[in-house]
């Protein structure tokens, strides 16, 4: 695991607290990584992969609001 650059956010869902961290790369020349984790779960992705997921999630939220006329 890389060194934490910044905690991007924390969110409690039910009884689990999720934390999103931006981490330094494992090796020189690689991208920063993003960890989404709880005490029992952890997923790691590159910063560009996280950006794609985040942007598509925002688009999906907007589309749902439009479809539901919210």
GUZAKE-771302 format. One record per residue: residue number from 1; chain; z negated, y, x negated of N, C-alpha, C in turn; residue in three letters. Coordinates in steps of 0.05 Angstrom, whole numbers, always signed. Atoms other than C-alpha are relative to their C-alpha. Example, Ala and Ser with C-alpha at 12.3 -4.5 7.8 and 13.67 -1.06 7.14 Angstrom:
atom k=1 | c=A | nZ=+0 | nY=-24 | nX=-18 | caZ=-156 | caY=-90 | caX=-246 | cZ=+0 | cY=+24 | cX=-18 | r=ala
atom k=2 | c=A | nZ=+1 | nY=-24 | nX=+16 | caZ=-143 | caY=-21 | caX=-273 | cZ=-14 | cY=+22 | cX=+15 | r=ser
//
This chain:
atom k=1 | c=A | nZ=+0 | nY=-24 | nX=-17 | caZ=+0 | caY=+0 | caX=+0 | cZ=+0 | cY=+25 | cX=-18 | r=unk
atom k=2 | c=A | nZ=-1 | nY=-24 | nX=+15 | caZ=+16 | caY=+69 | caX=-24 | cZ=-24 | cY=+18 | cX=+6 | r=unk
atom k=3 | c=A | nZ=+21 | nY=-20 | nX=-3 | caZ=-30 | caY=+128 | caX=-30 | cZ=+6 | cY=+18 | cX=+24 | r=unk
atom k=4 | c=A | nZ=-3 | nY=-16 | nX=-24 | caZ=-41 | caY=+168 | caX=+34 | cZ=+6 | cY=+29 | cX=-8 | r=unk
atom k=5 | c=A | nZ=-7 | nY=-28 | nX=+3 | caZ=-6 | caY=+236 | caX=+34 | cZ=-13 | cY=+16 | cX=+22 | r=unk
atom k=6 | c=A | nZ=+10 | nY=-14 | nX=-23 | caZ=-27 | caY=+256 | caX=+104 | cZ=-4 | cY=-19 | cX=+23 | r=unk
atom k=7 | c=A | nZ=+3 | nY=+14 | nX=-25 | caZ=-55 | caY=+227 | caX=+168 | cZ=+15 | cY=+17 | cX=+21 | r=unk
atom k=8 | c=A | nZ=-17 | nY=-15 | nX=-19 | caZ=-1 | caY=+247 | caX=+219 | cZ=-12 | cY=+1 | cX=+28 | r=unk
atom k=9 | c=A | nZ=+11 | nY=-1 | nX=-26 | caZ=-41 | caY=+230 | caX=+280 | cZ=-18 | cY=-24 | cX=+5 | r=unk
atom k=10 | c=A | nZ=+18 | nY=+21 | nX=-9 | caZ=-94 | caY=+188 | caX=+315 | cZ=+2 | cY=+0 | cX=+30 | r=unk
atom k=11 | c=A | nZ=-1 | nY=+2 | nX=-29 | caZ=-92 | caY=+162 | caX=+386 | cZ=-15 | cY=-25 | cX=+9 | r=unk
atom k=12 | c=A | nZ=+14 | nY=+23 | nX=-11 | caZ=-139 | caY=+118 | caX=+425 | cZ=+15 | cY=-10 | cX=+25 | r=unk
atom k=13 | c=A | nZ=-12 | nY=+13 | nX=-23 | caZ=-106 | caY=+69 | caX=+473 | cZ=-18 | cY=-23 | cX=+7 | r=unk
atom k=14 | c=A | nZ=+21 | nY=+19 | nX=-9 | caZ=-156 | caY=+29 | caX=+513 | cZ=-23 | cY=+2 | cX=-20 | r=unk
atom k=15 | c=A | nZ=+22 | nY=+0 | nX=+19 | caZ=-208 | caY=+9 | caX=+461 | cZ=+9 | cY=+2 | cX=-29 | r=unk
atom k=16 | c=A | nZ=-11 | nY=-1 | nX=+28 | caZ=-161 | caY=+12 | caX=+400 | cZ=+7 | cY=+28 | cX=-8 | r=unk
atom k=17 | c=A | nZ=-8 | nY=-25 | nX=+11 | caZ=-154 | caY=+72 | caX=+356 | cZ=+23 | cY=-4 | cX=-19 | r=unk
atom k=18 | c=A | nZ=-24 | nY=+2 | nX=+16 | caZ=-84 | caY=+78 | caX=+327 | cZ=+0 | cY=+24 | cX=-19 | r=unk
atom k=19 | c=A | nZ=-2 | nY=-22 | nX=+20 | caZ=-74 | caY=+119 | caX=+263 | cZ=+28 | cY=-2 | cX=-12 | r=unk
atom k=20 | c=A | nZ=-26 | nY=-1 | nX=+13 | caZ=-7 | caY=+141 | caX=+235 | cZ=-3 | cY=+15 | cX=-26 | r=unk
atom k=21 | c=A | nZ=+3 | nY=-12 | nX=+26 | caZ=-5 | caY=+155 | caX=+161 | cZ=+27 | cY=+2 | cX=-15 | r=unk
atom k=22 | c=A | nZ=-23 | nY=-3 | nX=+18 | caZ=+48 | caY=+182 | caX=+114 | cZ=-10 | cY=-7 | cX=-28 | r=unk
atom k=23 | c=A | nZ=+8 | nY=+11 | nX=+26 | caZ=+43 | caY=+146 | caX=+47 | cZ=+21 | cY=+5 | cX=-22 | r=unk
atom k=24 | c=A | nZ=-18 | nY=-2 | nX=+23 | caZ=+72 | caY=+156 | caX=-22 | cZ=+15 | cY=-27 | cX=-3 | r=unk
atom k=25 | c=A | nZ=-15 | nY=+25 | nX=+3 | caZ=+126 | caY=+105 | caX=-40 | cZ=-14 | cY=-19 | cX=-20 | r=unk
atom k=26 | c=A | nZ=+11 | nY=+21 | nX=+17 | caZ=+108 | caY=+40 | caX=-75 | cZ=+11 | cY=+3 | cX=-29 | r=unk
atom k=27 | c=A | nZ=-13 | nY=-2 | nX=+26 | caZ=+157 | caY=+54 | caX=-132 | cZ=+15 | cY=+27 | cX=-1 | r=unk
atom k=28 | c=A | nZ=-16 | nY=-25 | nX=+3 | caZ=+192 | caY=+116 | caX=-160 | cZ=+28 | cY=-4 | cX=+11 | r=unk
atom k=29 | c=A | nZ=-27 | nY=+1 | nX=-11 | caZ=+257 | caY=+131 | caX=-125 | cZ=+2 | cY=-10 | cX=+28 | r=unk
atom k=30 | c=A | nZ=+0 | nY=+10 | nX=-27 | caZ=+237 | caY=+100 | caX=-59 | cZ=-9 | cY=+22 | cX=+19 | r=unk
atom k=31 | c=A | nZ=+9 | nY=-19 | nX=-20 | caZ=+223 | caY=+137 | caX=+6 | cZ=-30 | cY=-3 | cX=+5 | r=unk
atom k=32 | c=A | nZ=+28 | nY=+2 | nX=-10 | caZ=+154 | caY=+153 | caX=+32 | cZ=+0 | cY=-21 | cX=+22 | r=unk
atom k=33 | c=A | nZ=+2 | nY=+19 | nX=-22 | caZ=+128 | caY=+101 | caX=+80 | cZ=-19 | cY=+10 | cX=+21 | r=unk
atom k=34 | c=A | nZ=+17 | nY=-7 | nX=-22 | caZ=+94 | caY=+108 | caX=+147 | cZ=-14 | cY=-26 | cX=+10 | r=unk
atom k=35 | c=A | nZ=+16 | nY=+22 | nX=-10 | caZ=+38 | caY=+62 | caX=+170 | cZ=-10 | cY=+7 | cX=+28 | r=unk
atom k=36 | c=A | nZ=+12 | nY=-2 | nX=-26 | caZ=+19 | caY=+54 | caX=+243 | cZ=-20 | cY=-23 | cX=+1 | r=unk
atom k=37 | c=A | nZ=+19 | nY=+21 | nX=+3 | caZ=-46 | caY=+16 | caX=+245 | cZ=-25 | cY=+3 | cX=+17 | r=unk
atom k=38 | c=A | nZ=+26 | nY=+2 | nX=-13 | caZ=-110 | caY=-5 | caX=+280 | cZ=-17 | cY=-17 | cX=-19 | r=unk
atom k=39 | c=A | nZ=+17 | nY=+18 | nX=+16 | caZ=-167 | caY=-48 | caX=+254 | cZ=+13 | cY=-28 | cX=-2 | r=unk
atom k=40 | c=A | nZ=-11 | nY=+28 | nX=-1 | caZ=-127 | caY=-111 | caX=+274 | cZ=+30 | cY=-1 | cX=-2 | r=unk
atom k=41 | c=A | nZ=-29 | nY=-2 | nX=-1 | caZ=-54 | caY=-88 | caX=+270 | cZ=+10 | cY=+20 | cX=-20 | r=unk
atom k=42 | c=A | nZ=-12 | nY=-20 | nX=+18 | caZ=-10 | caY=-54 | caX=+219 | cZ=+30 | cY=-5 | cX=-2 | r=unk
atom k=43 | c=A | nZ=-28 | nY=+2 | nX=+4 | caZ=+64 | caY=-39 | caX=+216 | cZ=+8 | cY=+22 | cX=-20 | r=unk
atom k=44 | c=A | nZ=-9 | nY=-19 | nX=+21 | caZ=+99 | caY=-5 | caX=+157 | cZ=+30 | cY=+3 | cX=+3 | r=unk
atom k=45 | c=A | nZ=-29 | nY=-6 | nX=+0 | caZ=+167 | caY=+29 | caX=+156 | cZ=+5 | cY=+23 | cX=-18 | r=unk
atom k=46 | c=A | nZ=-7 | nY=-23 | nX=+16 | caZ=+205 | caY=+79 | caX=+115 | cZ=-2 | cY=+25 | cX=+17 | r=unk
atom k=47 | c=A | nZ=+2 | nY=-25 | nX=-14 | caZ=+200 | caY=+152 | caX=+133 | cZ=+25 | cY=+4 | cX=+17 | r=unk
atom k=48 | c=A | nZ=-25 | nY=-4 | nX=-16 | caZ=+273 | caY=+152 | caX=+156 | cZ=+0 | cY=-19 | cX=+24 | r=unk
atom k=49 | c=A | nZ=+3 | nY=+18 | nX=-23 | caZ=+260 | caY=+91 | caX=+201 | cZ=-19 | cY=+12 | cX=+21 | r=unk
atom k=50 | c=A | nZ=+19 | nY=-12 | nX=-18 | caZ=+200 | caY=+126 | caX=+231 | cZ=+12 | cY=+24 | cX=+14 | r=unk
atom k=51 | c=A | nZ=-13 | nY=-23 | nX=-12 | caZ=+241 | caY=+189 | caX=+243 | cZ=+19 | cY=-9 | cX=+22 | r=unk
atom k=52 | c=A | nZ=-18 | nY=+11 | nX=-20 | caZ=+293 | caY=+148 | caX=+281 | cZ=-15 | cY=-9 | cX=+25 | r=unk
atom k=53 | c=A | nZ=+16 | nY=+10 | nX=-22 | caZ=+240 | caY=+114 | caX=+324 | cZ=-12 | cY=+24 | cX=+15 | r=unk
atom k=54 | c=A | nZ=+13 | nY=-23 | nX=-13 | caZ=+204 | caY=+180 | caX=+338 | cZ=+21 | cY=+16 | cX=+16 | r=unk
atom k=55 | c=A | nZ=-20 | nY=-16 | nX=-15 | caZ=+268 | caY=+217 | caX=+358 | cZ=+10 | cY=-15 | cX=+24 | r=unk
atom k=56 | c=A | nZ=-9 | nY=+16 | nX=-23 | caZ=+291 | caY=+160 | caX=+403 | cZ=-22 | cY=-2 | cX=+21 | r=unk
atom k=57 | c=A | nZ=+22 | nY=-1 | nX=-20 | caZ=+222 | caY=+158 | caX=+436 | cZ=+0 | cY=+26 | cX=+15 | r=unk
atom k=58 | c=A | nZ=-1 | nY=-26 | nX=-13 | caZ=+226 | caY=+232 | caX=+450 | cZ=+23 | cY=+2 | cX=+19 | r=unk
atom k=59 | c=A | nZ=-23 | nY=+0 | nX=-18 | caZ=+296 | caY=+224 | caX=+479 | cZ=-5 | cY=-17 | cX=+25 | r=unk
atom k=60 | c=A | nZ=+7 | nY=+18 | nX=-23 | caZ=+271 | caY=+166 | caX=+523 | cZ=-19 | cY=+14 | cX=+19 | r=unk
atom k=61 | c=A | nZ=+19 | nY=-15 | nX=-17 | caZ=+213 | caY=+208 | caX=+549 | cZ=+15 | cY=+21 | cX=+16 | r=unk
atom k=62 | c=A | nZ=-15 | nY=-21 | nX=-14 | caZ=+260 | caY=+265 | caX=+566 | cZ=+18 | cY=-12 | cX=+22 | r=unk
atom k=63 | c=A | nZ=-18 | nY=+13 | nX=-20 | caZ=+309 | caY=+217 | caX=+601 | cZ=-16 | cY=-10 | cX=+24 | r=unk
atom k=64 | c=A | nZ=+17 | nY=+10 | nX=-21 | caZ=+252 | caY=+185 | caX=+641 | cZ=-9 | cY=+23 | cX=+18 | r=unk
atom k=65 | c=A | nZ=+8 | nY=-23 | nX=-16 | caZ=+228 | caY=+254 | caX=+663 | cZ=+23 | cY=+10 | cX=+17 | r=unk
atom k=66 | c=A | nZ=-23 | nY=-8 | nX=-15 | caZ=+298 | caY=+272 | caX=+685 | cZ=+6 | cY=-19 | cX=+23 | r=unk
atom k=67 | c=A | nZ=-5 | nY=+20 | nX=-21 | caZ=+308 | caY=+207 | caX=+723 | cZ=-21 | cY=+0 | cX=+22 | r=unk
atom k=68 | c=A | nZ=+22 | nY=+0 | nX=-19 | caZ=+241 | caY=+213 | caX=+757 | cZ=-4 | cY=+28 | cX=+12 | r=unk
atom k=69 | c=A | nZ=+2 | nY=-28 | nX=-9 | caZ=+251 | caY=+288 | caX=+770 | cZ=-27 | cY=+12 | cX=-4 | r=unk
atom k=70 | c=A | nZ=+27 | nY=-10 | nX=+6 | caZ=+186 | caY=+305 | caX=+736 | cZ=+2 | cY=+28 | cX=-13 | r=unk
//
